[in-house]
C-alpha cells in the first residue's frame, strides 16, 4: 500500500495506520476504517530499523565506530525519528551495502513478537546501484542507458517478487508490527553542473529512470505482500545532486561510498520529515 501525501490527506493516513496498529491487521492494508487519532505508544515500544546504506545514513556522517563497515550515522532517518520519539526503543540493524539476502540473513534476527514498528529501505544494491553509477560516470551515454535499462527491467519485475518475499518474512517474525517501507528518490538534478565529473542530460535521465523503476518496483511489492510504502520522490524533488539546493552528495573521491547518497539535509528534511509526518 502506498502513502502519497499528494493524494491522501494526513488525517486519512493516520486513520489507516492506527487501524493497522490497533487491530494488528497489516494483511488487510487498503481497508478504510475510521479510527480516531493514534494513542501514544507505551514506554519501551520496540522499533527495528532494517535496510541498506540509505537506511544506515551513509552520506550524512559521522559514523558510529561500533557499527564498522555498516556505517550507521546518528543522522540516519531511523536515528532521527527515534530521537524524536523516546517512547520507542530503537534496534538499528541497518548496514551499508545490504542486499535483500543480507537483510534476511543478518538483520531479521532483530525482530520479535514484541516489535511494534519496522522501517526498511532495500533493493538498490540488488539492482547493482554502485556498478551502474560507476558505469554512468566513466562510460558513454549509450553504455549508461543500457546499464540503467537492464536494471530498471529487473526492478520492475524480479525485484518485486524478491521484496514481497522479504516483507512476508518480516511479518512472520514481527506479526504485530507496523511496517513502513521507504523508497528511493531520484538522485540527480536535470540542470546544473556536477563538480569533479559532470554528467550529460542523457545520463541524468537514465539514472533517474532507474530510481523511478526502483520506486515503482518497491511500490508493486508493497501491494503484492501488503505493507505501507512511502514514495520519497516528491520529497526530494528540486533537491537532486548537481542542482542549486542538493540533498545528495555529489561525486566524492575521498569518500566514494557517499557518492549520490543523501547528505544530512536529505536525511533530515527528506526521509525523517516524511517518516514523522506519516507516523509520529
MOTA-V33775 format. One line per field, one symbol per residue. phi: phi as a letter, one per 30 degrees, with the letter a starting at -180 (. if undefined). psi: psi as a letter, one per 40 degrees, with the letter a starting at -180 (. if undefined). burial: I if it has 24 or more other C-alpha atoms within 12 Angstrom, else O. A space follows every 50 residues. Layout:
phi: ???
psi: ???
burial: ???
//
This chain:
phi: .ccbddbbdeddddddddedddchcedcejddbdbdedddddeieccccb kcddcdjdjchdcdeddhddhdcdcdddddddddbddccdcccdaeidce dddddccddddadddcbbcabakdddchedddeddddccdeddddddddd dddeddbdeedddeddeddddddbdcddccccdccdccddbjcddibdbd ddddddddddddddddddddddddbebcccdcddecdibdeicdbdcbdd dbddbeddehcecedddddcddddddddbl
psi: hihheeehidddddddddddddeffdefhehhhhiahiiiiihehhhhhi aadddeehediiihdeebedghieeidddddddegeeihhhheihhehid dddddedeeeiieehehhihhiddddefdddddddddeaidddddddddd dddddecddddddddddddddddgeeihhhhhahihdhheiihhichihi ddddddddddddddddddddddddghihhhhedddehefiieadgheiia hgdegdeehfiiaddddddcddddddddg.
burial: IIIIOOOOOOOIIIIIIIIIIIOIIIIIIIOOOOOOOOOOOOOOIIIIII IIIIIIIIIIIOIOOOOOOIIIIIIIIIIIIIOOIOOIIIIIIIIIIIII OIIIOOIIOIIIIOIIIIIIIIIIIIIIIIOIIIIIIOOOOOOIIOIIII IIOIIIOIIIIIIIIIIIIIIOIIIIIIIIIIIIIIIIIIOOOIOOOIII OIIIIIIIIIIIIIIIIIIIIIIIIIIIIIIIIIIIIIIIIIIOOIIIII IOOOOOIIIIIIIIIIIIIIIIIIIIOIII
//
